[in-house]
Amino acid sequence: MKSIRYIYSLVLFITAGLTIQGAETAQSILKHVVDRMSSQPVQSTFDLHAPGMSQKGMITLHGNRFSVITADLSTWYDGKTQWTLARNVKEVNITEPSREELAEINPLILLSSLSSNFNAEMAGSGTGTYEILLVALDNKAGISSARVMINASTWFPSAITIHTSTGQQYDIFIKSIKNLNTVDPATFRYNPSAHPDVEVIDLR
């Protein structure tokens, strides 16, 4: 489950949208993403493909609050409390994650650490496309590298390929991205009435 949370965090990273101007570097692009994630609500749908797994999902992000909804695993975080729903076992775990735990799943913290944990560089450009390559500085990191494809006409990411330290590959395709004017705070909280047969496990 932890590896999937890493993947969701990186999906959140690329759904924030990237802006490239002139000779901007990969590092300055990452800083722009952090700034934008801190202030601008974003919602995106995506397809995730991995060995033996295919998922469709939707992500809503506003500052340090986020929700990730898929058919199997969903997570809500309202800035303090986190709910993680595993539909196959009909359980939701409630936690108040530490900063260390959030570093694994919170997109803002993950992004803030990218410059110190990954080497980021422009990997090239093609017809209407830019690429950013992220390579982990620690060869024992869960994610060894990620390649982000960016649509040069919209300045939004279109796909990302992630390689893990165990040799697995995850391919994520962004189906849609839109900015939201406002977001209902309930978006980032688990709604028990929507899941009446789910056991609640409070680990706080």
C-alpha positions as YAML, in Angstrom:
chain: A
units: angstrom
residues:
- id: 1
  name: MET
  ca: [0.00, 0.00, 0.00]
- id: 2
  name: LYS
  ca: [2.90, 2.36, 0.75]
- id: 3
  name: SER
  ca: [4.20, 2.13, -2.83]
- id: 4
  name: ILE
  ca: [0.75, 3.01, -4.18]
- id: 5
  name: ARG
  ca: [0.67, 6.06, -1.88]
- id: 6
  name: TYR
  ca: [4.02, 7.18, -3.32]
- id: 7
  name: ILE
  ca: [2.56, 6.85, -6.80]
- id: 8
  name: TYR
  ca: [-0.56, 8.84, -5.86]
- id: 9
  name: SER
  ca: [1.66, 11.57, -4.43]
- id: 10
  name: LEU
  ca: [3.53, 11.86, -7.68]
- id: 11
  name: VAL
  ca: [0.25, 11.95, -9.56]
- id: 12
  name: LEU
  ca: [-0.71, 14.87, -7.34]
- id: 13
  name: PHE
  ca: [2.62, 16.49, -8.18]
- id: 14
  name: ILE
  ca: [2.08, 16.42, -11.91]
- id: 15
  name: THR
  ca: [-1.61, 17.36, -11.74]
- id: 16
  name: ALA
  ca: [-0.67, 20.71, -10.23]
- id: 17
  name: GLY
  ca: [0.34, 21.90, -13.68]
- id: 18
  name: LEU
  ca: [3.72, 23.22, -14.82]
- id: 19
  name: THR
  ca: [4.68, 26.52, -16.44]
- id: 20
  name: ILE
  ca: [7.82, 26.82, -18.55]
- id: 21
  name: GLN
  ca: [9.03, 30.22, -19.61]
- id: 22
  name: GLY
  ca: [12.15, 30.92, -21.60]
- id: 23
  name: ALA
  ca: [15.21, 29.15, -20.23]
- id: 24
  name: GLU
  ca: [13.55, 28.06, -17.02]
- id: 25
  name: THR
  ca: [15.24, 25.07, -15.42]
- id: 26
  name: ALA
  ca: [13.71, 21.89, -14.05]
- id: 27
  name: GLN
  ca: [14.46, 23.10, -10.51]
- id: 28
  name: SER
  ca: [12.68, 26.42, -11.04]
- id: 29
  name: ILE
  ca: [9.71, 24.54, -12.52]
- id: 30
  name: LEU
  ca: [9.50, 22.42, -9.36]
- id: 31
  name: LYS
  ca: [9.51, 25.57, -7.23]
- id: 32
  name: HIS
  ca: [6.70, 26.99, -9.37]
- id: 33
  name: VAL
  ca: [4.67, 23.81, -8.82]
- id: 34
  name: VAL
  ca: [5.13, 24.02, -5.03]
- id: 35
  name: ASP
  ca: [3.97, 27.66, -5.06]
- id: 36
  name: ARG
  ca: [0.98, 26.85, -7.23]
- id: 37
  name: MET
  ca: [-0.04, 23.83, -5.16]
- id: 38
  name: SER
  ca: [-0.06, 26.02, -2.08]
- id: 39
  name: SER
  ca: [-2.69, 28.39, -3.39]
- id: 40
  name: GLN
  ca: [-4.64, 27.06, -6.38]
- id: 41
  name: PRO
  ca: [-7.23, 24.26, -6.21]
- id: 42
  name: VAL
  ca: [-6.77, 21.60, -8.89]
- id: 43
  name: GLN
  ca: [-8.83, 18.58, -9.92]
- id: 44
  name: SER
  ca: [-7.68, 15.86, -12.27]
- id: 45
  name: THR
  ca: [-8.68, 12.44, -13.57]
- id: 46
  name: PHE
  ca: [-6.05, 9.84, -14.43]
- id: 47
  name: ASP
  ca: [-5.39, 6.28, -15.58]
- id: 48
  name: LEU
  ca: [-2.74, 4.29, -13.70]
- id: 49
  name: HIS
  ca: [-1.20, 1.15, -15.18]
- id: 50
  name: ALA
  ca: [1.17, -1.15, -13.30]
- id: 51
  name: PRO
  ca: [2.07, -4.84, -13.39]
- id: 52
  name: GLY
  ca: [-1.16, -6.73, -12.73]
- id: 53
  name: MET
  ca: [-3.11, -3.55, -12.00]
- id: 54
  name: SER
  ca: [-5.08, -0.90, -13.83]
- id: 55
  name: GLN
  ca: [-6.83, 1.96, -12.01]
- id: 56
  name: LYS
  ca: [-8.85, 5.00, -12.89]
- id: 57
  name: GLY
  ca: [-9.00, 7.80, -10.36]
- id: 58
  name: MET
  ca: [-9.71, 11.40, -9.50]
- id: 59
  name: ILE
  ca: [-7.60, 13.76, -7.42]
- id: 60
  name: THR
  ca: [-8.62, 17.02, -5.80]
- id: 61
  name: LEU
  ca: [-5.89, 19.18, -4.29]
- id: 62
  name: HIS
  ca: [-5.87, 22.48, -2.40]
- id: 63
  name: GLY
  ca: [-2.76, 23.46, -0.45]
- id: 64
  name: ASN
  ca: [-1.88, 20.66, 1.97]
- id: 65
  name: ARG
  ca: [-5.36, 19.13, 1.74]
- id: 66
  name: PHE
  ca: [-6.13, 16.44, -0.80]
- id: 67
  name: SER
  ca: [-8.34, 13.53, -1.75]
- id: 68
  name: VAL
  ca: [-7.53, 10.61, -4.02]
- id: 69
  name: ILE
  ca: [-10.47, 8.48, -5.14]
- id: 70
  name: THR
  ca: [-10.03, 5.13, -6.92]
- id: 71
  name: ALA
  ca: [-12.07, 1.94, -7.08]
- id: 72
  name: ASP
  ca: [-9.82, 0.11, -4.59]
- id: 73
  name: LEU
  ca: [-8.11, 2.65, -2.33]
- id: 74
  name: SER
  ca: [-9.13, 6.19, -1.43]
- id: 75
  name: THR
  ca: [-7.52, 8.73, 0.87]
- id: 76
  name: TRP
  ca: [-8.79, 12.00, 2.33]
- id: 77
  name: TYR
  ca: [-6.63, 14.48, 4.27]
- id: 78
  name: ASP
  ca: [-8.03, 17.73, 5.69]
- id: 79
  name: GLY
  ca: [-4.77, 19.16, 7.00]
- id: 80
  name: LYS
  ca: [-4.90, 17.26, 10.31]
- id: 81
  name: THR
  ca: [-6.81, 14.00, 10.02]
- id: 82
  name: GLN
  ca: [-6.36, 11.34, 7.36]
- id: 83
  name: TRP
  ca: [-8.86, 8.67, 6.33]
- id: 84
  name: THR
  ca: [-7.70, 5.73, 4.19]
- id: 85
  name: LEU
  ca: [-10.43, 3.50, 2.79]
- id: 86
  name: ALA
  ca: [-9.62, 0.00, 1.52]
- id: 87
  name: ARG
  ca: [-12.79, -1.06, -0.25]
- id: 88
  name: ASN
  ca: [-11.77, -4.71, -0.70]
- id: 89
  name: VAL
  ca: [-11.69, -5.28, 3.07]
- id: 90
  name: LYS
  ca: [-14.34, -2.64, 3.87]
- id: 91
  name: GLU
  ca: [-12.16, -0.81, 6.37]
- id: 92
  name: VAL
  ca: [-11.24, 2.84, 6.84]
- id: 93
  name: ASN
  ca: [-8.26, 3.77, 9.00]
- id: 94
  name: ILE
  ca: [-8.26, 7.14, 10.73]
- id: 95
  name: THR
  ca: [-4.88, 8.63, 11.64]
- id: 96
  name: GLU
  ca: [-3.21, 11.94, 12.39]
- id: 97
  name: PRO
  ca: [-0.01, 11.39, 10.44]
- id: 98
  name: SER
  ca: [3.33, 12.77, 11.57]
- id: 99
  name: ARG
  ca: [5.36, 14.96, 9.26]
- id: 100
  name: GLU
  ca: [7.53, 11.94, 8.46]
- id: 101
  name: GLU
  ca: [4.47, 9.93, 7.48]
- id: 102
  name: LEU
  ca: [3.08, 12.84, 5.49]
- id: 103
  name: ALA
  ca: [6.35, 13.03, 3.59]
- id: 104
  name: GLU
  ca: [5.35, 9.70, 2.03]
- id: 105
  name: ILE
  ca: [1.85, 10.73, 0.96]
- id: 106
  name: ASN
  ca: [1.40, 14.51, 1.21]
- id: 107
  name: PRO
  ca: [2.13, 16.06, -2.22]
- id: 108
  name: LEU
  ca: [3.24, 19.41, -0.87]
- id: 109
  name: ILE
  ca: [5.85, 17.92, 1.46]
- id: 110
  name: LEU
  ca: [6.93, 15.49, -1.23]
- id: 111
  name: LEU
  ca: [7.36, 18.32, -3.72]
- id: 112
  name: SER
  ca: [9.28, 20.43, -1.23]
- id: 113
  name: SER
  ca: [11.75, 17.59, -0.79]
- id: 114
  name: LEU
  ca: [12.20, 16.80, -4.48]
- id: 115
  name: SER
  ca: [15.08, 19.22, -4.93]
- id: 116
  name: SER
  ca: [17.05, 17.57, -2.12]
- id: 117
  name: ASN
  ca: [16.04, 13.95, -2.83]
- id: 118
  name: PHE
  ca: [16.01, 13.94, -6.64]
- id: 119
  name: ASN
  ca: [18.16, 15.28, -9.41]
- id: 120
  name: ALA
  ca: [15.82, 17.11, -11.81]
- id: 121
  name: GLU
  ca: [16.77, 17.99, -15.37]
- id: 122
  name: MET
  ca: [15.17, 18.83, -18.67]
- id: 123
  name: ALA
  ca: [15.35, 15.57, -20.60]
- id: 124
  name: GLY
  ca: [14.50, 17.01, -23.99]
- id: 125
  name: SER
  ca: [11.67, 18.29, -26.11]
- id: 126
  name: GLY
  ca: [9.79, 17.07, -29.13]
- id: 127
  name: THR
  ca: [6.89, 18.27, -31.22]
- id: 128
  name: GLY
  ca: [4.65, 19.99, -28.68]
- id: 129
  name: THR
  ca: [6.18, 18.12, -25.73]
- id: 130
  name: TYR
  ca: [8.68, 18.79, -22.95]
- id: 131
  name: GLU
  ca: [10.21, 16.17, -20.66]
- id: 132
  name: ILE
  ca: [11.50, 16.43, -17.08]
- id: 133
  name: LEU
  ca: [13.58, 13.59, -15.67]
- id: 134
  name: LEU
  ca: [13.74, 13.04, -11.89]
- id: 135
  name: VAL
  ca: [16.45, 10.66, -10.62]
- id: 136
  name: ALA
  ca: [16.68, 9.72, -6.95]
- id: 137
  name: LEU
  ca: [19.96, 10.65, -5.26]
- id: 138
  name: ASP
  ca: [19.57, 7.72, -2.84]
- id: 139
  name: ASN
  ca: [19.75, 4.40, -4.68]
- id: 140
  name: LYS
  ca: [17.69, 2.84, -1.88]
- id: 141
  name: ALA
  ca: [14.75, 5.21, -2.38]
- id: 142
  name: GLY
  ca: [11.36, 3.66, -3.14]
- id: 143
  name: ILE
  ca: [11.15, 5.57, -6.43]
- id: 144
  name: SER
  ca: [14.37, 5.49, -8.44]
- id: 145
  name: SER
  ca: [13.28, 7.76, -11.29]
- id: 146
  name: ALA
  ca: [10.33, 9.46, -12.94]
- id: 147
  name: ARG
  ca: [9.89, 10.93, -16.41]
- id: 148
  name: VAL
  ca: [7.20, 13.62, -16.82]
- id: 149
  name: MET
  ca: [5.77, 14.52, -20.21]
- id: 150
  name: ILE
  ca: [4.39, 18.06, -20.54]
- id: 151
  name: ASN
  ca: [2.11, 19.40, -23.26]
- id: 152
  name: ALA
  ca: [3.86, 22.51, -24.58]
- id: 153
  name: SER
  ca: [0.65, 24.14, -25.78]
- id: 154
  name: THR
  ca: [-1.31, 23.81, -22.53]
- id: 155
  name: TRP
  ca: [1.65, 23.72, -20.09]
- id: 156
  name: PHE
  ca: [0.01, 20.80, -18.28]
- id: 157
  name: PRO
  ca: [1.47, 17.33, -17.83]
- id: 158
  name: SER
  ca: [0.06, 14.56, -20.00]
- id: 159
  name: ALA
  ca: [1.86, 11.45, -18.72]
- id: 160
  name: ILE
  ca: [4.44, 10.18, -16.27]
- id: 161
  name: THR
  ca: [6.47, 6.98, -16.12]
- id: 162
  name: ILE
  ca: [7.79, 5.92, -12.71]
- id: 163
  name: HIS
  ca: [10.46, 3.30, -12.02]
- id: 164
  name: THR
  ca: [10.75, 1.87, -8.49]
- id: 165
  name: SER
  ca: [13.85, 0.50, -6.79]
- id: 166
  name: THR
  ca: [12.33, -3.00, -7.09]
- id: 167
  name: GLY
  ca: [12.21, -2.74, -10.87]
- id: 168
  name: GLN
  ca: [8.49, -2.06, -11.29]
- id: 169
  name: GLN
  ca: [7.17, 0.47, -13.78]
- id: 170
  name: TYR
  ca: [4.05, 2.61, -13.31]
- id: 171
  name: ASP
  ca: [2.54, 4.51, -16.22]
- id: 172
  name: ILE
  ca: [0.15, 7.36, -15.44]
- id: 173
  name: PHE
  ca: [-1.88, 9.14, -18.08]
- id: 174
  name: ILE
  ca: [-3.59, 12.42, -17.20]
- id: 175
  name: LYS
  ca: [-7.05, 12.40, -18.77]
- id: 176
  name: SER
  ca: [-8.23, 15.85, -17.66]
- id: 177
  name: ILE
  ca: [-7.08, 18.75, -15.51]
- id: 178
  name: LYS
  ca: [-9.02, 21.79, -14.39]
- id: 179
  name: ASN
  ca: [-8.60, 24.58, -11.89]
- id: 180
  name: LEU
  ca: [-11.37, 25.09, -9.34]
- id: 181
  name: ASN
  ca: [-12.49, 28.47, -8.01]
- id: 182
  name: THR
  ca: [-13.52, 27.02, -4.66]
- id: 183
  name: VAL
  ca: [-13.51, 23.61, -2.99]
- id: 184
  name: ASP
  ca: [-15.99, 22.40, -0.38]
- id: 185
  name: PRO
  ca: [-13.97, 21.47, 2.75]
- id: 186
  name: ALA
  ca: [-16.03, 18.24, 2.90]
- id: 187
  name: THR
  ca: [-14.13, 17.10, -0.20]
- id: 188
  name: PHE
  ca: [-11.14, 16.39, 2.03]
- id: 189
  name: ARG
  ca: [-13.01, 14.44, 4.71]
- id: 190
  name: TYR
  ca: [-14.34, 10.90, 4.78]
- id: 191
  name: ASN
  ca: [-18.14, 10.72, 4.68]
- id: 192
  name: PRO
  ca: [-19.29, 7.71, 6.74]
- id: 193
  name: SER
  ca: [-22.87, 7.93, 5.46]
- id: 194
  name: ALA
  ca: [-21.58, 7.19, 1.97]
- id: 195
  name: HIS
  ca: [-20.02, 3.94, 3.20]
- id: 196
  name: PRO
  ca: [-22.48, 2.42, 5.68]
- id: 197
  name: ASP
  ca: [-20.96, -1.10, 5.63]
- id: 198
  name: VAL
  ca: [-17.37, -0.01, 6.27]
- id: 199
  name: GLU
  ca: [-15.65, -0.69, 9.59]
- id: 200
  name: VAL
  ca: [-14.00, 2.39, 11.09]
- id: 201
  name: ILE
  ca: [-10.63, 1.81, 12.77]
- id: 202
  name: ASP
  ca: [-9.51, 4.86, 14.73]
- id: 203
  name: LEU
  ca: [-5.71, 4.75, 15.12]
- id: 204
  name: ARG
  ca: [-5.29, 8.24, 16.52]
...
